[in-house]
Amino acid sequence: MNDRFQSLVSGAVLAVVIGWVLHIGKEVFVPIIFGALVVYVIVGLTRLLGRIPVIGRILPPRIRSALSVVVIACGLVAIANLILANKDSVLALAPQYQESLLAVIQRGAVFLHIETEPTWTTLRQDLVARISVQPLIGSMVASVSAIAVTVIVVLLYASFLLIEQRSFDAKIAALSSDPRIVARVRQVTSDINSRIGAYLALKTFLSILLGLTSWIVMAFMGLEFAAFWAVVIALLNYVPYIGSFLGVLFPVTMAIVQFANPNDVLAVFLPLTALQFLIGNFLDPYVMGNSLNLSPFAILVSLAAWSALWGIPGAFLAVPITAIMAIVFSEFAGTRPIAVLLSRDGRL
């Protein structure tokens, strides 16, 4: 009993120390992990190209890998160009958005009988002094510039990881002279690669599908910057639970500011909510259950924990990191109960 309590205390102290190191070192760890995930996507796309009958026979593996890198790089460049192209338009329309926001607040105040028309004039002057959209947009533009620098660092890490991949199997073989240990490490590595690769492939497909269908809805309704919001919705789909909420909140807020008619706002809100509901309640559980075998509660807890440690990047990385932890924990007798608790059905 005393040994078990001592092990528990030691484990708790170790977890606190690791959490503290991860928190203070997030500027270093986050780009590395994102770089590893980019490599997973590149390898997955390379395998997909190999399964295509004509391309798989004609193109050798190195050419398919280079083609995958080009496709992903072109996608990132297209997203960057989309953001930069919309930046000037957003800044130019900022005063108009501010006026629209104040008008919405005025209509809401009159509807709720909080403020009458005569007293609203004084209140509006006070709100104009307090609410300013342009500084907020300026800070968002600065954040976009910081993200662009981070993307460059991530791609640099991914490039070197792709180079290291060629000698990874030889490194595993040289880890130990015991064949059983080498085989066990290879099994764990293969399990991680297959699960994370399958998750990222399916999740990316669902994100593209959600972004495309959301763009059709927003473009049909004439929502401004529909392509940009579609990209945001696709990216937020990688964040469990909260991403679905924000994926509706952001474009609907834009619709409230842009449209004066509540029916137009509902015409944006209802289809986007229906799309999030269908994917979130029918397709996403299949991805989480079959490829990762993670408990929904464990995903929610990991989302809160990694968001507290690393902020927004932690929200995107929570699911892959938790899946890797569950796989590694399942290989050791002392941590296997934790892996069981993290799993969806208790089977590892």
C-alpha positions in Angstrom: 0.0 0.0 0.0 2.8 2.3 0.9 4.6 1.5 -2.4 1.5 2.1 -4.4 0.9 5.5 -2.7 4.5 6.5 -3.3 4.2 5.5 -7.0 1.0 7.6 -7.2 2.6 10.6 -5.7 5.7 10.2 -7.9 3.5 10.0 -11.0 1.5 13.1 -10.0 4.7 15.1 -9.5 6.1 13.9 -12.8 2.8 14.9 -14.6 3.0 18.4 -13.0 6.7 18.8 -14.1 5.9 17.6 -17.6 2.9 19.9 -17.8 5.0 22.9 -16.7 7.8 22.1 -19.3 5.2 21.7 -22.0 3.6 25.1 -21.1 6.8 27.1 -21.0 8.2 25.4 -24.1 5.1 25.7 -26.2 6.8 28.0 -28.7 9.2 25.1 -29.4 6.9 22.1 -29.1 3.9 23.3 -31.0 5.6 23.8 -34.4 7.4 20.5 -34.1 4.1 18.6 -33.5 2.4 20.4 -36.3 5.3 19.6 -38.6 4.9 15.9 -37.7 1.2 16.1 -38.5 2.0 17.7 -41.9 4.3 14.7 -42.6 1.4 12.3 -41.7 -0.8 14.2 -44.3 2.0 14.0 -46.9 2.6 10.3 -46.3 -1.1 9.6 -46.4 -1.6 11.5 -49.7 1.4 9.6 -51.1 -0.2 6.3 -50.3 -3.5 7.5 -51.7 -1.8 8.4 -55.0 -0.2 4.9 -55.0 -3.7 3.3 -54.9 -4.9 5.2 -58.0 -4.6 2.6 -60.8 -2.8 4.7 -63.5 -0.8 7.0 -61.3 0.3 4.2 -58.9 1.8 2.2 -61.8 3.5 5.1 -63.6 4.9 7.3 -60.8 7.6 6.0 -58.5 7.2 6.6 -54.7 9.6 9.5 -54.6 7.7 11.3 -57.4 4.4 10.6 -55.6 5.9 12.0 -52.4 7.1 15.2 -54.2 3.7 15.6 -55.8 2.0 15.3 -52.4 4.3 18.1 -51.1 3.5 20.3 -54.0 -0.3 19.7 -53.6 -0.1 20.6 -49.9 2.1 23.6 -50.5 -0.2 24.9 -53.1 -3.2 24.5 -50.7 -1.4 26.5 -48.0 -0.4 29.2 -50.5 -4.0 29.4 -51.7 -5.3 29.8 -48.2 -2.6 32.5 -47.5 -3.5 34.4 -50.7 -7.2 34.2 -49.8 -6.5 35.8 -46.4 -4.3 38.5 -47.8 -6.8 39.2 -50.6 -9.6 39.7 -48.1 -7.5 41.8 -45.7 -7.7 45.1 -47.5 -11.5 44.6 -48.2 -12.2 43.9 -44.5 -10.2 47.0 -43.4 -12.1 49.1 -45.9 -15.5 47.9 -44.8 -14.7 48.1 -41.1 -16.5 51.5 -40.6 -19.6 50.1 -42.3 -19.5 47.0 -40.1 -19.2 49.2 -37.1 -22.3 51.2 -38.1 -24.2 48.0 -38.9 -23.3 46.6 -35.5 -24.5 49.7 -33.7 -27.8 49.6 -35.7 -28.3 45.9 -34.7 -27.8 46.9 -31.0 -30.2 49.8 -31.4 -32.9 47.6 -32.9 -32.4 45.0 -30.2 -32.6 47.7 -27.5 -35.8 49.2 -28.9 -37.4 45.7 -29.4 -36.7 44.8 -25.7 -37.8 48.3 -24.5 -34.5 48.8 -22.8 -33.9 52.1 -24.5 -36.4 54.4 -26.2 -35.4 56.3 -29.3 -34.7 59.7 -27.6 -32.3 58.2 -25.1 -30.7 55.9 -27.7 -28.9 58.9 -29.3 -26.9 59.5 -26.1 -26.3 55.8 -25.7 -25.2 55.5 -29.3 -22.6 58.2 -28.9 -21.2 56.4 -25.9 -21.1 53.1 -27.8 -19.3 54.8 -30.7 -16.6 55.9 -28.3 -16.3 52.4 -26.8 -16.8 50.1 -29.8 -14.2 50.3 -32.5 -13.9 47.5 -35.0 -10.8 48.8 -36.8 -8.3 48.2 -33.9 -9.7 44.7 -33.5 -9.3 44.0 -37.2 -5.8 45.4 -37.1 -4.8 43.1 -34.3 -6.3 40.2 -36.3 -4.2 41.1 -39.3 -1.1 41.2 -37.1 -2.1 37.7 -35.8 -2.4 36.5 -39.4 1.2 37.7 -40.0 2.4 35.8 -36.9 0.6 32.7 -38.2 2.3 33.0 -41.5 5.7 32.9 -39.8 4.7 29.9 -37.8 3.6 28.1 -41.0 7.0 28.6 -42.4 8.7 27.1 -39.3 6.2 24.2 -39.4 7.1 23.5 -43.1 10.8 23.6 -42.2 10.3 21.0 -39.5 8.2 18.9 -41.8 10.9 19.0 -44.5 13.6 17.7 -42.2 11.2 15.1 -40.8 10.6 13.8 -44.3 14.3 13.5 -44.8 14.7 11.7 -41.5 11.9 9.3 -42.5 14.2 7.4 -44.8 16.5 6.3 -42.0 13.8 5.9 -39.3 13.5 2.1 -39.7 17.3 1.7 -39.3 17.3 3.8 -36.2 14.5 1.7 -34.6 16.6 -1.5 -35.4 19.6 0.1 -33.7 17.7 1.0 -30.5 18.4 -2.4 -28.8 20.1 -5.7 -29.4 17.0 -7.5 -28.1 14.8 -8.3 -31.1 11.7 -8.4 -28.9 12.2 -4.8 -27.8 12.8 -3.7 -31.4 9.6 -5.6 -32.5 7.6 -4.0 -29.7 8.8 -0.5 -30.7 7.9 -1.1 -34.3 4.5 -2.4 -33.4 3.7 0.7 -31.3 5.1 3.0 -34.0 3.1 1.3 -36.7 -0.1 1.5 -34.5 0.4 5.2 -34.0 1.1 5.8 -37.7 -1.9 3.8 -38.9 -4.4 5.4 -36.3 -3.2 9.0 -36.6 -2.9 8.6 -40.4 -6.4 7.2 -40.7 -7.8 9.9 -38.4 -6.2 12.8 -40.3 -7.2 11.4 -43.7 -10.9 11.0 -42.7 -11.0 14.3 -40.7 -9.5 16.2 -43.6 -12.0 14.7 -46.0 -14.9 15.7 -43.6 -13.4 19.2 -43.2 -13.2 19.7 -46.9 -16.7 18.4 -47.4 -18.1 20.7 -44.6 -16.2 23.7 -45.9 -17.4 23.2 -49.5 -21.1 22.7 -48.5 -20.9 25.7 -46.1 -19.5 27.8 -48.9 -22.3 26.8 -51.2 -24.8 27.9 -48.6 -23.1 31.2 -47.8 -22.4 32.1 -51.4 -26.0 31.4 -52.3 -27.1 33.8 -49.6 -24.6 36.4 -50.8 -22.6 36.5 -47.5 -19.5 38.6 -47.9 -16.1 36.7 -47.7 -17.9 33.3 -48.1 -14.7 31.6 -49.3 -12.8 32.9 -46.3 -15.5 31.7 -43.8 -15.6 28.3 -45.6 -11.8 27.9 -44.9 -12.3 28.9 -41.3 -15.2 26.4 -40.9 -13.0 23.6 -42.4 -10.1 24.4 -40.0 -12.4 24.7 -37.0 -13.7 21.2 -37.7 -10.5 19.8 -36.4 -11.4 21.2 -33.0 -13.8 18.8 -31.3 -17.2 20.2 -30.1 -16.2 23.8 -29.7 -15.1 24.0 -33.4 -18.7 23.2 -34.5 -20.1 26.0 -32.4 -17.6 28.6 -33.6 -18.0 27.4 -37.2 -21.6 28.6 -37.0 -21.1 31.6 -34.7 -18.5 33.5 -36.9 -20.4 33.4 -40.2 -23.8 34.1 -38.5 -22.2 37.1 -36.7 -21.1 38.3 -40.2 -24.6 37.8 -41.5 -26.1 39.8 -38.6 -23.8 42.7 -39.4 -24.3 42.5 -43.2 -28.1 41.7 -43.5 -30.8 43.9 -42.0 -33.4 41.2 -42.5 -33.6 38.6 -39.7 -35.0 36.1 -42.3 -31.7 36.3 -44.2 -29.8 35.7 -41.0 -31.9 32.6 -40.3 -31.3 31.4 -43.9 -27.6 31.3 -43.1 -27.9 30.0 -39.5 -30.2 27.1 -40.1 -28.4 25.4 -43.0 -25.0 25.8 -41.3 -26.3 24.4 -38.1 -27.9 21.5 -40.0 -24.5 20.7 -41.7 -22.6 20.8 -38.4 -25.2 18.6 -36.8 -25.2 16.0 -39.5 -21.4 15.7 -39.6 -20.9 16.2 -35.9 -23.5 13.6 -34.8 -23.2 11.0 -37.6 -19.8 11.1 -39.4 -17.5 12.4 -36.7 -18.3 9.7 -34.1 -17.5 7.1 -36.8 -14.1 8.8 -37.3 -13.4 9.0 -33.5 -14.6 5.5 -32.7 -13.2 3.5 -35.6 -9.8 5.2 -36.2 -8.9 6.4 -32.7 -11.1 4.5 -30.2 -11.2 7.4 -27.8 -13.9 8.2 -25.3 -15.9 11.4 -26.0 -15.4 12.4 -22.4 -11.6 11.9 -22.7 -11.6 14.0 -25.8 -13.4 16.8 -24.0 -11.0 16.7 -21.0 -8.0 16.6 -23.3 -9.4 19.5 -25.3 -9.7 21.5 -22.1 -6.2 20.5 -20.8 -4.3 21.1 -24.0 -6.1 24.4 -24.7 -5.0 25.5 -21.2 -1.4 24.5 -21.9 -1.0 25.7 -25.5 -4.1 27.9 -26.3 -5.6 27.6 -29.7 -2.9 25.3 -31.1 -3.5 23.0 -28.2 -7.2 22.7 -29.2 -6.2 21.6 -32.7 -3.6 19.1 -31.4 -5.6 17.7 -28.5 -7.1 14.7 -30.3 -3.9 13.4 -32.0 -1.8 13.8 -28.9 -4.4 12.0 -26.7 -4.6 9.1 -29.2 -0.8 8.7 -29.2 -0.8 8.8 -25.3 -3.5 6.1 -25.2 -1.5 3.9 -27.6 1.8 4.3 -25.6 0.0 3.8 -22.3 -1.5 0.6 -23.4 2.0 -1.0 -23.8 3.0 -0.7 -20.2 1.3 -2.5 -17.2 1.5 0.5 -14.9 -0.2 2.9 -17.4 -2.5 0.4 -19.1 -5.5 1.4 -16.8 -5.2 5.0 -18.0 -5.3 3.7 -21.6 -8.5 1.8 -20.8 -10.1 4.9 -19.3 -9.1 6.9 -22.4 -10.6 4.3 -24.8 -14.1 4.4 -26.1 -15.2 0.8 -25.2 -12.4 -0.4 -22.8 -10.9 -2.6 -25.5 -7.3 -1.9 -26.6 
